[in-house]
Amino acid sequence: MFRRLLRKPGFTWTEHGEALLCRRKPWYYENYENEPRPGVSAIGDRLSTLVAGRR
């Protein structure tokens, strides 16, 4: 679909997708780089048990 839409027969999402998004949505990538990310994630009891190796 992107090849036809962009008129670039060699376009592949894995190779060119991120560059396309950076060009078309620079505001997203500017904020994404500077946005703080959580250092800790809350998980439920079931997942906690599985991660600890207990069943």
C-alpha positions in Angstrom: 0.0 0.0 0.0 2.7 2.5 0.9 4.7 1.7 -2.2 1.8 2.7 -4.4 0.7 5.6 -2.2 4.2 7.1 -2.0 5.0 6.1 -5.6 8.2 4.5 -4.4 8.4 0.9 -5.5 11.4 0.1 -3.2 9.7 1.3 0.0 9.6 -1.1 2.9 8.2 -0.3 6.2 11.0 -2.0 8.1 13.7 0.0 6.3 11.9 3.3 5.6 9.0 3.5 8.0 10.6 5.4 10.9 12.2 8.0 8.6 8.8 8.5 7.0 7.1 9.1 10.3 9.9 11.4 11.4 9.3 13.5 8.3 5.5 13.5 8.5 5.1 13.8 12.3 8.2 15.6 13.6 6.2 17.0 16.6 5.6 13.4 17.8 9.3 12.5 17.6 10.5 15.7 19.2 8.3 15.1 22.2 8.9 11.4 22.3 12.7 11.8 22.8 12.3 14.2 25.7 9.3 12.6 27.4 10.0 11.0 30.8 9.4 7.3 31.0 8.4 5.4 34.1 11.2 3.5 35.8 8.8 1.1 37.5 5.8 -0.7 36.1 2.9 -2.0 38.3 2.0 -5.6 37.6 -0.7 -7.8 39.0 -0.4 -10.7 41.4 -0.6 -13.4 38.7 2.1 -11.9 36.6 4.2 -11.3 39.6 4.0 -14.9 40.5 4.9 -16.0 37.0 7.9 -13.7 36.9 9.1 -15.1 40.2 8.9 -18.6 38.8 6.2 -19.8 41.3 3.2 -21.6 40.0 
